[in-house]
């Protein structure tokens, strides 16, 4: 992996994260690679009380008559969301795995909404990967509830309440 290079600017030292970031992105229109430009806006640029994450915007020219778009990102270690809007349609969330390319997404028609089974499968997978690789605190919490209660109904109610609250907060 290459390192980010520090460059001197009029305002001091700035890291060239844009180059680092752009090397990890793959964008293609109709199977032909494109080279986007990078724009970063820190959340503090929106207001002093920003709770939202910073925004990275990729800009560039879409080839005339392009019909499909594909995206890949190598810096994400797990699942991440690509939010796409075609024309005036509502935003669609496409879930991708880090290091893999998306399927060809239509630029002409919005993607079909996922079925209930696809949504359930996606959230089950996201929950599973959230708990097992890095969720020891979650597992210990549930084990603690189990050990402190002798009634299954009480454990189920507490775990369900915790899951709902955690989902809303992480949301």
C-alpha positions in Angstrom: 0.0 0.0 0.0 1.4 3.4 -0.9 1.6 6.1 1.7 0.0 9.5 1.6 2.5 12.3 0.8 2.5 15.5 2.7 2.7 18.6 0.5 3.4 22.2 1.6 0.6 24.6 0.7 0.1 28.3 1.4 -1.9 27.4 4.5 0.6 24.9 5.8 1.0 21.2 5.4 -1.9 19.2 3.8 -2.0 15.5 3.2 -2.8 14.4 -0.3 -5.6 12.1 0.7 -7.3 12.7 -2.6 -4.6 10.8 -4.5 -4.6 8.0 -2.0 -8.4 7.8 -2.1 -8.6 8.0 -5.9 -6.2 5.1 -6.3 -8.6 2.9 -4.4 -11.7 3.7 -6.5 -12.8 2.0 -9.8 -15.5 3.7 -11.8 -16.5 2.6 -15.3 -19.2 3.7 -17.8 -20.3 0.9 -20.2 -17.2 -1.0 -19.0 -14.8 1.8 -19.9 -12.8 3.1 -16.9 -13.2 6.8 -15.9 -11.0 9.1 -13.9 -13.1 11.2 -11.5 -12.0 14.3 -9.6 -12.1 14.4 -5.8 -13.8 16.9 -3.6 -13.8 16.7 0.2 -15.9 18.7 2.6 -15.4 18.2 6.3 -18.6 18.0 8.4 -17.5 21.2 10.1 -17.9 23.0 6.8 -21.6 22.6 7.1 -22.0 24.0 10.6 -20.3 23.9 14.0 -22.7 21.3 15.3 -22.4 18.8 12.4 -23.3 15.3 13.4 -23.1 13.9 9.9 -20.0 12.4 8.5 -17.8 14.3 6.2 -18.7 14.2 2.5 -16.6 13.0 -0.4 -17.9 13.9 -3.8 -16.5 12.4 -7.0 -17.1 14.5 -10.1 -16.4 14.2 -13.7 -17.9 13.9 -17.2 -20.2 11.0 -18.0 -19.7 9.9 -21.6 -22.6 10.8 -23.9 -25.0 7.9 -24.3 -23.5 5.9 -21.4 -26.0 3.3 -20.3 -24.4 1.7 -17.3 -22.2 2.6 -14.4 -20.0 0.3 -12.2 -18.2 1.2 -8.9 -15.6 -0.4 -6.8 -13.7 0.7 -3.7 -10.7 -1.0 -2.2 -10.4 0.8 1.2 -13.5 -0.6 2.7 -12.9 -3.8 4.6 -16.5 -4.8 4.9 -19.9 -3.9 3.5 -20.6 -0.3 2.5 -23.5 1.5 0.9 -23.4 3.2 -2.5 -26.3 5.6 -2.7 -27.5 6.2 -6.3 -30.1 8.4 -7.8 -31.1 8.2 -11.5 -32.8 11.3 -12.8 -35.7 12.3 -10.6 -36.1 8.9 -9.0 -35.7 8.4 -5.3 -32.3 7.4 -3.9 -31.5 3.7 -4.0 -29.0 2.1 -1.7 -26.8 -0.6 -3.3 -24.8 -2.6 -0.8 -21.3 -3.5 -1.9 -18.4 -5.5 -0.4 -15.1 -3.7 -0.1 -12.6 -4.8 -2.8 -15.3 -5.9 -5.3 -17.0 -4.1 -8.1 -20.7 -3.5 -8.3 -22.7 -5.1 -11.1 -23.5 -2.7 -14.0 -26.1 -0.3 -12.8 -28.4 1.4 -15.3 -28.0 5.1 -15.8 -31.3 5.1 -17.9 -33.7 3.5 -15.5 -33.6 3.5 -11.7 -32.7 0.1 -10.1 -35.6 -2.0 -9.2 -36.4 -1.9 -5.5 -35.2 -4.9 -3.6 -37.7 -7.6 -2.6 -38.5 -8.2 1.0 -36.4 -11.4 1.0 -33.4 -9.4 -0.4 -33.8 -6.7 2.3 -34.1 -9.3 5.0 -31.1 -11.2 3.7 -29.0 -8.1 3.5 -29.8 -6.9 7.0 -29.2 -10.4 8.4 -25.8 -10.5 6.8 -25.0 -6.9 8.0 -26.0 -7.8 11.5 -24.0 -11.1 11.5 -20.8 -9.4 10.3 -21.4 -6.5 12.8 -21.6 -9.0 15.7 -19.0 -11.7 15.0 -15.8 -10.1 13.8 -16.0 -7.0 16.1 -18.9 -7.3 18.4 -17.6 -9.1 21.5 -19.2 -6.4 23.7 -22.6 -7.3 22.1 -22.1 -11.0 22.8 -21.0 -10.4 26.4 -24.1 -8.2 26.9 -26.5 -11.0 25.8 -24.6 -13.6 27.8 -24.8 -11.3 30.8 -28.6 -11.0 30.4 -28.9 -14.7 30.0 -26.9 -15.4 33.2 -28.9 -12.8 35.2 -32.3 -14.0 34.2 -34.0 -17.3 34.5 -36.9 -16.6 32.2 -36.5 -16.8 28.4 -39.3 -14.3 27.8 -37.4 -11.6 29.8 -34.1 -12.3 28.0 -35.9 -12.2 24.6 -37.6 -8.9 25.5 -34.4 -7.3 26.7 -32.4 -8.5 23.7 -35.1 -7.4 21.3 -35.3 -3.9 22.9 -31.5 -3.6 22.8 -31.4 -4.6 19.2 -34.2 -2.1 18.2 -32.5 0.7 20.2 -29.1 -0.1 18.7 -30.5 -0.2 15.2 -32.2 3.2 15.6 -29.0 4.7 17.0 -26.7 3.2 14.4 -29.2 3.9 11.7 
